[in-house]
């Protein structure tokens, strides 16, 4: 039996993306975000999540994608502190589709040079023989992103978390 990977599938700008489920602490509805002056455009601000100040990042801005979401569908995926050097970080996405188990046989690796630059761990082929994909994502490919690498290289140093 093929090994499986558990991922959270989400949408930004009409495209499907995924990140490792063990890096997601929880998914919360969009809530008011307090802006922080003089921060880069991809830092949406901060929220108070049950007494913890959490930095909120607009993942679409980091990846250079235009959001298609409305505040009714947007979600915040709160990451485990280990994903961001011990800091509390959440990422804004247009919508969260599902949590899925993906057989390794349904993951296509990309050329290392491309994947390193694009922060991509692989491409998930949904709707494969071994998978239960919903109708929305059956004919789609899902980009499996390396959120830890994004945070390490692009954000943590600049946010001085």
ZABA-628922 format. One record per residue: residue number from 1; x, y, z of N, C-alpha, C in turn; chain; residue in one letter. Coordinates in Angstrom, 2 decimals. Layout:
residues N
(site NUM (X Y Z) (X Y Z) (X Y Z) 'A' 'a')
...
This chain:
residues 161
(site 1 (0.84 -1.19 0.00) (0.00 0.00 0.00) (0.88 1.25 0.00) 'A' 'x')
(site 2 (0.52 2.19 -0.84) (1.32 3.41 -0.98) (1.18 4.29 0.26) 'A' 'x')
(site 3 (2.27 4.94 0.61) (2.27 5.89 1.72) (1.42 7.10 1.32) 'A' 'x')
(site 4 (0.71 7.67 2.30) (-0.11 8.84 2.00) (0.40 10.06 2.76) 'A' 'x')
(site 5 (0.07 11.22 2.21) (0.41 12.50 2.82) (-0.91 13.22 3.09) 'A' 'x')
(site 6 (-1.07 13.77 4.29) (-2.27 14.54 4.63) (-2.00 16.02 4.40) 'A' 'x')
(site 7 (-2.89 16.67 3.65) (-2.72 18.09 3.34) (-4.05 18.84 3.51) 'A' 'x')
(site 8 (-3.93 20.14 3.75) (-5.08 21.05 3.73) (-5.11 21.65 2.34) 'A' 'x')
(site 9 (-6.23 21.48 1.65) (-6.39 22.03 0.31) (-7.13 23.36 0.41) 'A' 'x')
(site 10 (-6.58 24.40 -0.24) (-7.20 25.72 -0.18) (-7.08 26.41 -1.52) 'A' 'x')
(site 11 (-7.78 27.53 -1.63) (-7.84 28.25 -2.90) (-7.31 29.67 -2.73) 'A' 'x')
(site 12 (-6.54 30.11 -3.71) (-6.13 31.51 -3.82) (-6.20 31.87 -5.29) 'A' 'x')
(site 13 (-6.93 32.93 -5.61) (-7.00 33.40 -6.99) (-7.54 32.39 -7.97) 'A' 'x')
(site 14 (-8.41 31.51 -7.53) (-9.01 30.52 -8.41) (-8.19 29.26 -8.60) 'A' 'x')
(site 15 (-6.98 29.21 -8.06) (-6.13 28.02 -8.17) (-6.12 27.28 -6.84) 'A' 'x')
(site 16 (-5.86 25.98 -6.91) (-5.82 25.15 -5.71) (-4.39 24.96 -5.23) 'A' 'x')
(site 17 (-4.23 25.06 -3.92) (-2.94 24.89 -3.26) (-3.13 23.97 -2.07) 'A' 'x')
(site 18 (-2.04 23.46 -1.54) (-2.11 22.61 -0.35) (-0.88 22.85 0.50) 'A' 'x')
(site 19 (-1.04 22.59 1.80) (0.10 22.59 2.71) (-0.06 21.41 3.66) 'A' 'x')
(site 20 (1.04 20.98 4.24) (1.05 19.83 5.12) (0.12 20.06 6.31) 'A' 'x')
(site 21 (-0.74 19.09 6.59) (-1.72 19.23 7.67) (-1.04 19.41 9.03) 'A' 'x')
(site 22 (0.11 18.79 9.23) (0.76 18.90 10.55) (1.28 20.31 10.82) 'A' 'x')
(site 23 (1.31 21.17 9.81) (1.73 22.56 10.00) (0.56 23.48 10.32) 'A' 'x')
(site 24 (-0.67 22.98 10.15) (-1.86 23.79 10.42) (-2.39 23.47 11.82) 'A' 'x')
(site 25 (-2.46 24.50 12.65) (-3.00 24.31 14.00) (-4.52 24.33 13.97) 'A' 'x')
(site 26 (-5.08 25.29 13.22) (-6.53 25.39 13.10) (-6.88 26.28 11.92) 'A' 'x')
(site 27 (-8.15 26.22 11.54) (-8.67 27.07 10.47) (-9.79 27.89 11.10) 'A' 'x')
(site 28 (-9.70 29.21 10.96) (-10.72 30.09 11.55) (-11.34 30.97 10.47) 'A' 'x')
(site 29 (-12.56 31.39 10.74) (-13.24 32.32 9.85) (-12.49 33.65 9.85) 'A' 'x')
(site 30 (-12.64 34.40 8.77) (-12.03 35.73 8.70) (-12.58 36.58 9.84) 'A' 'x')
(site 31 (-11.71 37.36 10.44) (-12.09 38.25 11.54) (-11.39 39.57 11.34) 'A' 'x')
(site 32 (-11.78 40.60 12.09) (-11.10 41.89 11.94) (-9.60 41.78 12.22) 'A' 'x')
(site 33 (-8.82 42.38 11.34) (-7.36 42.36 11.45) (-6.89 43.78 11.72) 'A' 'x')
(site 34 (-6.05 43.93 12.71) (-5.49 45.24 13.05) (-4.23 45.47 12.22) 'A' 'x')
(site 35 (-4.22 46.53 11.43) (-3.05 46.85 10.60) (-1.90 47.29 11.48) 'A' 'x')
(site 36 (-0.70 46.99 11.03) (0.51 47.42 11.72) (1.23 48.38 10.79) 'A' 'x')
(site 37 (1.51 49.60 11.25) (2.15 50.59 10.38) (3.52 50.13 9.87) 'A' 'x')
(site 38 (3.84 50.58 8.67) (5.16 50.41 8.06) (5.58 48.94 7.93) 'A' 'x')
(site 39 (4.63 48.09 7.57) (4.95 46.69 7.31) (4.77 46.43 5.81) 'A' 'x')
(site 40 (5.44 45.42 5.29) (5.28 45.09 3.87) (3.82 44.76 3.54) 'A' 'x')
(site 41 (3.46 44.87 2.27) (2.07 44.70 1.84) (1.52 43.30 2.12) 'A' 'x')
(site 42 (2.38 42.30 2.20) (1.88 40.94 2.44) (1.55 40.69 3.91) 'A' 'x')
(site 43 (1.94 41.59 4.80) (1.58 41.44 6.21) (0.27 42.20 6.41) 'A' 'x')
(site 44 (-0.81 41.43 6.58) (-2.13 42.04 6.72) (-2.28 42.73 8.06) 'A' 'x')
(site 45 (-1.60 42.22 9.08) (-1.69 42.81 10.41) (-1.65 41.74 11.48) 'A' 'x')
(site 46 (-2.37 42.00 12.57) (-2.39 41.06 13.70) (-3.83 40.85 14.16) 'A' 'x')
(site 47 (-4.05 39.70 14.80) (-5.33 39.42 15.43) (-5.07 38.92 16.84) 'A' 'x')
(site 48 (-6.08 39.03 17.68) (-6.03 38.47 19.02) (-6.86 37.20 18.97) 'A' 'x')
(site 49 (-6.20 36.06 18.92) (-6.87 34.77 18.82) (-6.83 34.09 20.17) 'A' 'x')
(site 50 (-7.93 34.19 20.90) (-8.04 33.60 22.24) (-6.88 34.01 23.14) 'A' 'x')
(site 51 (-6.56 35.30 23.13) (-5.53 35.83 24.01) (-4.12 35.78 23.47) 'A' 'x')
(site 52 (-3.93 35.21 22.29) (-2.60 35.15 21.67) (-2.56 36.10 20.47) 'A' 'x')
(site 53 (-1.56 36.97 20.45) (-1.38 37.85 19.29) (-0.80 36.99 18.16) 'A' 'x')
(site 54 (-1.48 37.03 17.02) (-1.09 36.22 15.87) (-0.86 37.13 14.68) 'A' 'x')
(site 55 (0.31 37.02 14.07) (0.65 37.77 12.86) (-0.10 37.16 11.68) 'A' 'x')
(site 56 (-0.73 38.00 10.87) (-1.51 37.51 9.74) (-0.86 37.94 8.43) 'A' 'x')
(site 57 (-0.63 36.95 7.58) (0.05 37.16 6.31) (-0.92 36.87 5.18) 'A' 'x')
(site 58 (-0.95 37.73 4.19) (-1.76 37.50 3.00) (-0.91 36.66 2.05) 'A' 'x')
(site 59 (-1.19 35.36 2.01) (-0.37 34.45 1.22) (-0.44 34.77 -0.27) 'A' 'x')
(site 60 (-1.58 35.25 -0.74) (-1.70 35.64 -2.14) (-0.70 36.73 -2.50) 'A' 'x')
(site 61 (-0.53 37.72 -1.63) (0.44 38.79 -1.88) (1.86 38.25 -1.90) 'A' 'x')
(site 62 (2.17 37.32 -1.00) (3.52 36.73 -0.96) (3.81 36.01 -2.27) 'A' 'x')
(site 63 (2.83 35.28 -2.77) (3.03 34.47 -3.97) (2.77 35.24 -5.27) 'A' 'x')
(site 64 (2.39 36.51 -5.15) (2.12 37.31 -6.34) (0.81 36.95 -7.02) 'A' 'x')
(site 65 (-0.19 36.52 -6.24) (-1.48 36.10 -6.78) (-2.56 37.09 -6.39) 'A' 'x')
(site 66 (-3.53 37.25 -7.26) (-4.67 38.13 -6.99) (-5.77 37.31 -6.32) 'A' 'x')
(site 67 (-6.26 37.80 -5.21) (-7.30 37.11 -4.46) (-8.64 37.22 -5.18) 'A' 'x')
(site 68 (-9.38 36.12 -5.20) (-10.75 36.12 -5.74) (-11.76 36.02 -4.62) 'A' 'x')
(site 69 (-11.29 35.92 -3.39) (-12.18 35.66 -2.26) (-12.85 36.91 -1.73) 'A' 'x')
(site 70 (-13.99 36.68 -1.10) (-14.67 37.76 -0.39) (-14.50 37.48 1.09) 'A' 'x')
(site 71 (-14.78 38.47 1.90) (-14.59 38.28 3.34) (-15.50 37.18 3.88) 'A' 'x')
(site 72 (-16.58 36.84 3.15) (-17.46 35.75 3.60) (-16.81 34.38 3.42) 'A' 'x')
(site 73 (-15.98 34.23 2.39) (-15.38 32.92 2.13) (-13.94 32.82 2.61) 'A' 'x')
(site 74 (-13.27 33.96 2.79) (-11.87 33.90 3.20) (-11.73 33.26 4.58) 'A' 'x')
(site 75 (-10.62 32.55 4.74) (-10.32 31.89 6.00) (-8.89 32.24 6.39) 'A' 'x')
(site 76 (-8.59 32.00 7.66) (-7.23 32.13 8.16) (-6.78 30.75 8.60) 'A' 'x')
(site 77 (-5.70 30.27 8.00) (-5.10 29.01 8.45) (-4.02 29.39 9.45) 'A' 'x')
(site 78 (-4.26 29.06 10.72) (-3.30 29.37 11.77) (-2.30 28.22 11.81) 'A' 'x')
(site 79 (-1.04 28.57 11.71) (0.02 27.56 11.65) (0.53 27.23 13.04) 'A' 'x')
(site 80 (1.10 26.04 13.17) (1.74 25.68 14.44) (2.97 26.57 14.60) 'A' 'x')
(site 81 (3.33 26.93 15.83) (4.49 27.82 16.02) (5.78 27.30 15.39) 'A' 'x')
(site 82 (5.97 25.98 15.35) (7.19 25.42 14.76) (7.33 25.76 13.28) 'A' 'x')
(site 83 (6.23 26.06 12.61) (6.28 26.38 11.18) (6.91 27.74 10.94) 'A' 'x')
(site 84 (6.93 28.60 11.98) (7.44 29.97 11.80) (8.39 30.35 12.92) 'A' 'x')
(site 85 (9.37 29.50 13.15) (10.40 29.78 14.17) (9.82 30.13 15.53) 'A' 'x')
(site 86 (8.75 29.46 15.92) (8.16 29.67 17.23) (7.17 30.81 17.32) 'A' 'x')
(site 87 (6.91 31.50 16.23) (5.97 32.63 16.23) (4.56 32.17 15.91) 'A' 'x')
(site 88 (3.59 32.95 16.34) (2.19 32.70 15.98) (1.91 33.39 14.66) 'A' 'x')
(site 89 (1.61 32.60 13.63) (1.38 33.13 12.29) (0.14 32.46 11.70) 'A' 'x')
(site 90 (-0.67 33.27 11.04) (-1.80 32.77 10.28) (-1.70 33.28 8.85) 'A' 'x')
(site 91 (-2.24 32.51 7.92) (-2.21 32.92 6.52) (-3.64 33.07 6.00) 'A' 'x')
(site 92 (-3.87 34.14 5.26) (-5.19 34.37 4.66) (-5.26 33.63 3.33) 'A' 'x')
(site 93 (-6.34 32.87 3.14) (-6.59 32.18 1.88) (-8.02 32.51 1.46) 'A' 'x')
(site 94 (-8.32 32.37 0.16) (-9.66 32.69 -0.34) (-10.71 31.75 0.21) 'A' 'x')
(site 95 (-10.38 30.48 0.34) (-11.30 29.49 0.89) (-10.51 28.22 1.19) 'A' 'x')
(site 96 (-11.00 27.44 2.13) (-10.41 26.14 2.43) (-11.35 25.10 1.86) 'A' 'x')
(site 97 (-10.83 24.24 0.99) (-11.65 23.25 0.31) (-11.87 22.01 1.16) 'A' 'x')
(site 98 (-10.76 21.42 1.62) (-10.88 20.17 2.36) (-9.53 19.77 2.94) 'A' 'x')
(site 99 (-9.58 18.72 3.72) (-8.37 18.05 4.18) (-8.38 16.71 3.46) 'A' 'x')
(site 100 (-7.30 16.42 2.75) (-7.28 15.19 1.95) (-6.03 14.37 2.23) 'A' 'x')
(site 101 (-6.17 13.07 2.00) (-5.03 12.15 2.04) (-4.62 11.89 0.60) 'A' 'x')
(site 102 (-3.36 12.11 0.32) (-2.86 11.96 -1.04) (-1.84 10.83 -1.08) 'A' 'x')
(site 103 (-2.07 9.80 -1.89) (-1.05 8.77 -2.05) (0.19 9.38 -2.72) 'A' 'x')
(site 104 (1.36 8.97 -2.27) (2.60 9.50 -2.86) (2.64 9.29 -4.36) 'A' 'x')
(site 105 (1.95 8.26 -4.85) (1.94 7.99 -6.29) (1.19 9.06 -7.08) 'A' 'x')
(site 106 (0.37 9.87 -6.39) (-0.38 10.95 -7.05) (0.31 12.30 -6.91) 'A' 'x')
(site 107 (1.57 12.29 -6.48) (2.34 13.53 -6.35) (3.47 13.52 -7.37) 'A' 'x')
(site 108 (3.50 14.56 -8.17) (4.54 14.71 -9.19) (5.60 15.67 -8.67) 'A' 'x')
(site 109 (6.84 15.25 -8.70) (7.92 16.13 -8.27) (8.28 17.07 -9.41) 'A' 'x')
(site 110 (8.70 18.26 -9.03) (9.14 19.24 -10.02) (10.66 19.28 -10.04) 'A' 'x')
(site 111 (11.20 19.85 -11.10) (12.63 20.06 -11.19) (13.07 20.87 -9.98) 'A' 'x')
(site 112 (14.17 20.46 -9.34) (14.61 21.09 -8.10) (14.83 22.60 -8.25) 'A' 'x')
(site 113 (15.41 23.03 -9.34) (15.66 24.46 -9.54) (14.35 25.24 -9.56) 'A' 'x')
(site 114 (13.35 24.70 -10.23) (12.05 25.37 -10.32) (11.34 25.33 -8.97) 'A' 'x')
(site 115 (11.33 24.17 -8.33) (10.58 24.03 -7.08) (11.18 24.88 -5.97) 'A' 'x')
(site 116 (12.50 25.01 -5.93) (13.14 25.85 -4.91) (12.75 27.31 -5.08) 'A' 'x')
(site 117 (12.76 27.79 -6.31) (12.42 29.19 -6.57) (10.94 29.46 -6.36) 'A' 'x')
(site 118 (10.09 28.48 -6.66) (8.65 28.67 -6.60) (8.05 28.24 -5.26) 'A' 'x')
(site 119 (8.86 27.76 -4.36) (8.39 27.27 -3.06) (7.39 26.12 -3.20) 'A' 'x')
(site 120 (7.63 25.25 -4.16) (6.71 24.15 -4.45) (7.36 22.83 -4.05) 'A' 'x')
(site 121 (6.63 22.04 -3.26) (7.10 20.71 -2.88) (6.74 19.67 -3.92) 'A' 'x')
(site 122 (5.66 19.93 -4.65) (5.22 18.99 -5.67) (3.86 19.40 -6.22) 'A' 'x')
(site 123 (3.40 18.64 -7.21) (2.09 18.86 -7.81) (1.25 17.62 -7.50) 'A' 'x')
(site 124 (0.09 17.87 -6.88) (-0.81 16.78 -6.52) (-1.83 16.62 -7.65) 'A' 'x')
(site 125 (-1.93 15.40 -8.16) (-2.90 15.10 -9.22) (-4.15 14.55 -8.56) 'A' 'x')
(site 126 (-5.16 15.39 -8.42) (-6.41 14.96 -7.78) (-7.25 14.16 -8.74) 'A' 'x')
(site 127 (-8.09 13.30 -8.16) (-8.98 12.50 -8.98) (-8.32 11.25 -9.51) 'A' 'x')
(site 128 (-7.15 10.92 -8.96) (-6.47 9.68 -9.35) (-7.26 8.48 -8.88) 'A' 'x')
(site 129 (-6.90 7.32 -9.35) (-7.60 6.09 -8.99) (-7.69 5.88 -7.49) 'A' 'x')
(site 130 (-6.66 6.27 -6.78) (-6.58 5.99 -5.36) (-7.21 7.05 -4.48) 'A' 'x')
(site 131 (-7.85 8.04 -5.09) (-8.26 9.19 -4.29) (-9.74 9.45 -4.34) 'A' 'x')
(site 132 (-10.25 9.96 -3.23) (-11.62 10.44 -3.14) (-11.59 11.94 -3.29) 'A' 'x')
(site 133 (-11.70 12.45 -4.48) (-11.67 13.90 -4.68) (-13.09 14.39 -4.90) 'A' 'x')
(site 134 (-13.40 15.55 -4.37) (-14.74 16.08 -4.61) (-14.83 16.56 -6.06) 'A' 'x')
(site 135 (-16.05 16.80 -6.50) (-16.26 17.14 -7.92) (-15.55 18.41 -8.34) 'A' 'x')
(site 136 (-15.47 19.40 -7.42) (-14.84 20.68 -7.74) (-13.37 20.50 -8.13) 'A' 'x')
(site 137 (-12.69 19.59 -7.45) (-11.25 19.48 -7.68) (-10.86 18.25 -8.48) 'A' 'x')
(site 138 (-11.85 17.50 -9.01) (-11.53 16.25 -9.66) (-10.62 16.40 -10.87) 'A' 'x')
(site 139 (-10.79 17.47 -11.64) (-9.99 17.60 -12.85) (-8.81 18.56 -12.66) 'A' 'x')
(site 140 (-8.54 18.93 -11.43) (-7.52 19.94 -11.18) (-6.22 19.38 -10.62) 'A' 'x')
(site 141 (-5.21 20.18 -10.79) (-3.93 19.92 -10.14) (-3.84 20.85 -8.95) 'A' 'x')
(site 142 (-3.22 20.38 -7.89) (-3.06 21.17 -6.68) (-1.58 21.40 -6.46) 'A' 'x')
(site 143 (-1.20 22.65 -6.25) (0.20 22.99 -6.00) (0.47 22.83 -4.52) 'A' 'x')
(site 144 (1.36 21.91 -4.18) (1.71 21.62 -2.79) (2.86 22.55 -2.42) 'A' 'x')
(site 145 (2.56 23.57 -1.61) (3.57 24.59 -1.29) (4.37 24.23 -0.05) 'A' 'x')
(site 146 (5.56 24.76 -0.01) (6.45 24.60 1.14) (6.33 25.84 2.01) 'A' 'x')
(site 147 (5.31 25.86 2.87) (5.02 27.06 3.66) (6.16 27.40 4.61) 'A' 'x')
(site 148 (6.85 26.39 5.13) (7.98 26.68 6.02) (9.08 27.43 5.30) 'A' 'x')
(site 149 (9.36 27.03 4.07) (10.39 27.71 3.29) (9.97 29.15 2.98) 'A' 'x')
(site 150 (8.70 29.34 2.65) (8.19 30.69 2.39) (8.40 31.56 3.62) 'A' 'x')
(site 151 (8.01 31.05 4.77) (8.13 31.82 6.01) (9.58 32.09 6.36) 'A' 'x')
(site 152 (10.43 31.09 6.21) (11.84 31.26 6.55) (12.52 32.28 5.65) 'A' 'x')
(site 153 (12.32 32.15 4.34) (13.07 32.98 3.40) (12.47 34.36 3.15) 'A' 'x')
(site 154 (11.16 34.46 3.20) (10.53 35.72 2.82) (10.02 36.54 3.98) 'A' 'x')
(site 155 (9.62 35.88 5.05) (8.86 36.61 6.04) (9.48 36.73 7.41) 'A' 'x')
(site 156 (9.97 35.67 7.98) (10.39 35.70 9.38) (11.45 36.75 9.64) 'A' 'x')
(site 157 (12.46 36.83 8.78) (13.51 37.83 8.99) (12.96 39.24 8.91) 'A' 'x')
(site 158 (12.06 39.48 7.96) (11.53 40.83 7.78) (10.54 41.21 8.86) 'A' 'x')
(site 159 (9.81 40.22 9.39) (8.83 40.52 10.43) (9.48 40.67 11.79) 'A' 'x')
(site 160 (10.71 40.17 11.93) (11.43 40.22 13.20) (10.55 39.66 14.32) 'A' 'x')
(site 161 (10.02 38.45 14.03) (9.11 37.82 14.99) (9.85 37.25 16.17) 'A' 'x')
